[in-house]
Every structure is written in C-alpha cells, then in structure tokens.
Amino acid sequence: MDQPNAAQKPEPDLPSTQRDPEEEAVHRALERFYLTGKPPWDTGVTPPELVALVEGQGALPPGRALELGCGTGTNATYLARHGWEVTAVDLIDRAVDEARKKAAAAEVAVRLLHGDATRLDELDVPGPFDLFFDLSCYCGVPLHRRDAYAAGLTQRAAPGARFLMFGYGPEPVGNPLPEVTSWAAGVTADELRARFTGWELLDVTPGTNSVPTFWFTLRRSA
C-alpha cells in the first residue's frame, strides 16, 4: 500500500483537448468551486450513512475501498483510519493536493489519484474493491459518460461489493453548475438499476437536505 506523501505529484489529468465541451464545462466549474471557496459538497464531516456502513450494526469488515470524487479527502481518510485499504480519485488537482495533506496529517495511508472517475482504465486502479463510495460525484458526470462510470466500477467490484452513493433527485432544485445540463438531471433509482447491471439496489433513503437528495446502496452480485 502506498504511504501518504504530501509532496507526491498528482497523476496527469485528461488533457482539455480530449474532453468534449460538456466534460470541459464540468472541469472548469469544479475548479472554480475549489478556487473561490469551499465546495458545498465538501463539508469536512463524514456522513452518518458511511459511518453506519463502517461502524454500525452489521458493519462491513475492512477491505479495499475506492472513493469516486474524493474532494479534500475527509471520507478517504476516515476509511483508512478504520482499517480500509483506500484508493481515492478526484478530477481536480487542488482537491487531491489537500487530500494528501489531510491523510498525511492523520498519519494514514491513502492512495490518491488525480483523474476522471469515468476513465478508470486510464488510471492505475485495478481492483477488485469491496466498497465504493460516491458523495455526489455521479451527479456531476455528463449523461453520456455515466455508462462508462458504471462499467468502470462493475469491472473492479469484488463479488458482494457494496456501493454507497449520495445523489440529487431529478426535480429542479437550482443547478450549481449552470453550464452542465446533466447536473440538473440528478439521479433516480430506475437509472441506477438500468446502468448498473449485475448489481442489486438494496436501499434508497431520502437525504436530510433542503432539496431532494437520496442515499443509494447497491450490492454486486456474487
């Protein structure tokens, strides 16, 4: 397992010349959030839904975890502190740099990669993984890249792997990325059933936010 190293340089991102206009819009908008202030999804607090999965009744035994859209590393660091072997990916290099600092300060090993969650084949992320975690990353993925996202996870999932995802509902709630029409589309249980073939949707729990949000729990078939 890689040891935390705040000085380690991030892996190269997909060149902007290879992104289509919608993907480039996502990248620019996310960069602005990290440049101008704290992104609304990066609260610095591990959500109780993940805590329950890791520490609650019937908690998963520690294994290998992959976080998609890790931001500044709060949840990746939390998982590592609870015995998980963690790999975490984020599109924004500034976020990855902060995540490395956070893991180093906590003295835990987290393998942090700068890259695209829909292009895992271009990163050194072989799997298999027992747990996947996504705190609204999927909702920022352009619609035409969501099948690639699902395929990348499925190829790296151990039998019985769990996938915990937080996402916005499909209702119009005000788009935090106005250039990116797919963000406003949100995510539904029916969409996840259709895209994540070979997975069982175990649970859909409404979030406590002021706008429609949901926690989705899926399990990979054995």
C-alpha positions, -999 to +999 in steps of 0.1 A: +000+000+000+013+035-008+023+056+022+008+091+024+031+117+009+020+154+007+049+161-017+039+134-042+028+150-075-007+142-089-011+120-119-018+139-151-054+147-158-071+141-192-059+170-215-086+196-221-082+189-259-095+154-253-126+164-233-158+172-251-175+206-243-197+192-215-168+175-198-147+206-201-175+226-186-177+203-156-140+205-151-140+243-152-170+247-129-155+223-103-122+241-104-139+274-097-155+259-066-121+250-052-105+283-063-131+306-049-142+288-017-153+256-001-174+234-024-209+228-008-204+190-010-170+191+007-182+197+043-152+182+061-176+158+080-180+121+073-217+115+066-235+092+091-246+069+063-210+060+056-203+058+094-231+033+098-218+011+070-183+011+085-191+011+122-228+003+127-247-029+133-237-054+106-208-032+096-187-043+066-153-059+075-125-037+064-113-045+029-104-025-002-123+008-009-125+031-039-139+066-035-150+085-066-148+122-063-129+123-030-126+161-027-102+171+000-101+135+014-123+136+045-140+103+038-110+086+023-090+094+055-119+082+076-120+049+059-082+045+062-084+052+099-109+024+102-087-002+086-096+001+050-071+000+022-082+031+003-078+044-032-095+078-040-099+097-072-107+133-080-108+153-111-094+185-095-057+186-087-062+212-060-086+188-041-062+159-044-033+180-030-055+189+000-065+153+004-028+142+005-022+168+033-052+156+052-041+119+050-005+128+060-017+148+090-038+118+101-009+095+096-028+071+074-021+055+040-045+067+013-037+062-024-048+094-040-051+098-078-058+128-099-081+117-127-115+111-142-139+087-124-154+078-158-120+068-172-106+044-145-089+023-172-065+053-177-055+052-140-037+025-120-069+013-103-070-025-110-093-036-081-111-056-070-127-034-044-151-044-016-166-009-012-172+021-035-182+055-021-195+085-041-207+117-024-224+134-054-197+127-079-220+108-102-245+137-104-217+159-119-209+133-146-223+142-180-251+119-191-231+104-220-203+094-196-225+077-170-224+043-186-186+044-186-187+053-149-209+023-142-188+000-163-156+010-146-170+003-111-185-030-122-153-043-137-135-036-104-161-049-080-155-080-059-184-104-056-208-089-030-191-055-031-212-026-018-217+008-034-229+037-013-239+068-033-253+102-024-271+120-052-295+147-060-331+139-071-344+146-106-366+175-095-354+210-105-336+224-075-313+251-089-283+240-108-249+246-091-232+241-125-254+261-149-231+252-179-237+215-173-272+204-181-266+169-169-262+181-133-298+192-132-309+157-143-299+143-109-302+105-104-331+081-098-333+045-086-346+034-120-315+049-137-292+031-113-310-002-119-306+003-157-270+014-157-255-009-130-262-043-145-252-071-122-259-050-091-289-052-067-303-019-054-307-027-017-319+006-003-330+041-012-331+066+017-341+102+014-314+127+025-320+154+050-311+183+027-334+212+019-335+199-017-344+164-028-315+141-022-311+104-017-287+078-004-285+047-026-270+014-015-262-013-042-246-047-039-227-065-066-239-100-075-219-128-062 
